[in-house]
Amino acid sequence: MLVYGLINSAVLALMALGFNLTFGISGVANFAYGAIYVVSGFLTWTLINHLGLPYALSAILTIGIIGVFGGLIYKFIIRRIRGLVISEVIATFGISIVILEFLRYVGFIGFKYSLPVFIKGSVEIFDTYVDIQRLLIIAFGIFLITGLYLFTHHTKIGLAFRGIAQEEHTSLSLGINPDRIAGWSMGMGSALGALAAIVILPLGTITVDSGYDVLISALSVCIVGGLGSTFGVIIASFIIGYAQTITATYVSAHWTMIVSLVAILIILAIKPSGLLGHQKELEERV
């Protein structure tokens, strides 16, 4: 339970970081995030199996393509309605439905769609055998969180990200273009979702319906931790991750998604801004 709870927490953190980045910088709740996650898996699978590209090259191309795709969504759709929160949610959720149902329509269903693991084999930890792929998820999570910290604190674009997140109007007076930075955040958030998909999906098959599950998981972690707070996302990932593992162990694996929904309800009733939320109260933003 200790080992797999840690792995599940790392999975949730990877799923949520992209969603949290976009909202924290631009204030846009990207409800197309789950669809972007799924389409990243299918795109990688297509590049490997139909174009014959190496796995590593397919992964890099997918992350780049999805990042550009996220930026284009902002440029041509979100920018026109930015600030209209309900319209943003409706638009991004509509994009999500279109993407997922299109994938279902063209026949991306079945157990044959899966990504290969990075490294085969398993190791024994505390008398528990753990796949190396699962250990890599933890490593990627640590690497990604560290990379995001260095990016936002030691690069020009990262500092612009922080400036827009803290005070958009003041940043505008200093020559920072809010629309451009928001577009970058949408693209980077989508790219992080693609990276999460490439790392996590080798553990199972790629399914269309998992897009909705990923969106719920990312939302629950971000809402509990506090939308816009990276440290809050990490804490919430551990809370929900271990709660899901305990539920799967002592109750049933079918109830794990209920844990995420219950966590959302509890935090909305007790502290709507989340455990470490620095944004406005949740009911004012989403």
Stockholm file with secondary structure:
# STOCKHOLM 1.0

chainA/1-286         MLVYGLINSAVLALMALGFNLTFGISGVANFAYGAIYVVSGFLTWTLINHLGLPYALSAILTIGIIGVFGGLIYKFIIRRIRGLVISEVIATFGISIVILEFLRYVGFIGFKYSLPVFIKGSVEIFDTYVDIQRLLIIAFGIFLITGLYLFTHHTKIGLAFRGIAQEEHTSLSLGINPDRIAGWSMGMGSALGALAAIVILPLGTITVDSGYDVLISALSVCIVGGLGSTFGVIIASFIIGYAQTITATYVSAHWTMIVSLVAILIILAIKPSGLLGHQKELEERV
#=GR chainA/1-286 SS CHHHHHHHHHHHHHHHHHHHHHHHHHCCCCTTHHHHHHHHHHHHHHHHHTSCCCHHHHHHHHHHHHHHHHHHHIIIIIHHHTTCHHHHHHHHHHHHHHHHHHHHHTTCCSTTCBCCCSSCCEEEETTEEEEHHHHHHHHHHHHHHHHHHHHHHHSHHHHHHHHHHHCHHHHHHTTCCHHHHHHHHHHHHHHHHHHHHHHHGGGSBCCSTHHHHHHHHHHHHHHHHCTTCHHHHHHHHHHHHHHHHHHHHHTCGGGHHHHHHHHHHHHHHHCTTCTTCCSSCHHHHC
#=GC SS_cons         CHHHHHHHHHHHHHHHHHHHHHHHHHCCCCTTHHHHHHHHHHHHHHHHHTSCCCHHHHHHHHHHHHHHHHHHHIIIIIHHHTTCHHHHHHHHHHHHHHHHHHHHHTTCCSTTCBCCCSSCCEEEETTEEEEHHHHHHHHHHHHHHHHHHHHHHHSHHHHHHHHHHHCHHHHHHTTCCHHHHHHHHHHHHHHHHHHHHHHHGGGSBCCSTHHHHHHHHHHHHHHHHCTTCHHHHHHHHHHHHHHHHHHHHHTCGGGHHHHHHHHHHHHHHHCTTCTTCCSSCHHHHC
//
